Amino acid sequence: MKNLKGNLILLLTAIIWGTSFISQKLGMNYIKPFTFGASRFLLGAVTLIPVILIFNRLNGERENSYDKKDLIKGGVLCGSAIFLGASFQQWGIVFTTAGKAGFITALYVVIVPLLGLFMRKRVDLLTWIGVVLAVLGLYFLTMHGGFSMEKGDAIVLMGTIFWASQIVIVDAYSAKTDGLKLSFVQFVTAGILSAIAAIMFENPNMATIIDGIGPILYTAVMVVGVAYTLQIIGQKNTNPTAAAIILSMESVFAVISGAIFLNEMMSSRELVGCVLMFIAVITAQIKIEDILRLVKRDAKDESK
């Protein structure tokens, strides 16, 4: 039940991420990427403060059971990974198409289990099959034309490594820290790094930030404050590779939300991609051990 609960929380995260692309696009009409990132990450951190205070009061002394060093270290690592992933993605998309950038970014479903191998985390056969199906589904969803690796694609791929790293880091620290506080440190880190980059490479001013306050507030509260925190909570009971496959469903929900809110027609190719993604998620949740246990049980029943 814990595993099912974690999967459902991650699916909700993917829904929020996928449906947020509209507001993120609108935000770019007012301010530049680093300024947008700094605004939404820092505001997202602020939204978590009252929630953390409420849970501290409810939990009492239990909240002191976590090591603060793990909290700071894990939060800084997660926040740095988010900042670098978003920065490389935004830089690379200037030189490539949005479809290719989306496909390459979602390839963290492959990178996460590869990183897990270095950390001696076993990935079973059905999970690898889920990874392959997810990649195929993402290809049908996002790629419309030929594929060749160019400058922008290579830059976006660098960002994908950091998105995958964030999922692996969350897996390493979510069980050792308080999820809300880990999320808070993560956002503060990403916000500060984004603010430094904005000052260095952009010309942020309060007037343009106020103009884009609608998209900023939505992404700060829903994407940053809610979704990223749900990711940390959901991953406590889900293996990182399965989590990556579920989170990559954001591509499916991005296409669906575009069809609902922007009247964008879904092609037969995109529908095939959606079906493959759903099959990938289900396949990754099946355990070979459970199948063998059921087979043995049925064999015993027949022998009786």
Secondary structure, 3 states (H helix, E strand, C coil): CHHHHHHHHHHHHHHHHHHCHHHHHHHCCCCCHHHHHHHHHHHHHHHHHHHHHHHHHHHHHHHHHCCHHHHHHHHHHHHHHHHHHHHHHHHHCCCCCHHHHHHHHCCHHHHHHHHHHHCCCCCCHHHHHHHHHHHHHHHHHHCCCCCCCCHHHHHHHHHHHHHHHHHHHHHHHCCCCCHHHHHHHHHHHHHHHHHHHHHHHCCCCHHHHHHCHHHHHHHHHHHHHHHHHHHHHHHHHCCHHHHHHHHCCHHHHHHHHHHHHCCCCCCHHHHHHHHHHHHHHHHHHCCHHHHHHHHHHHHHHHHC
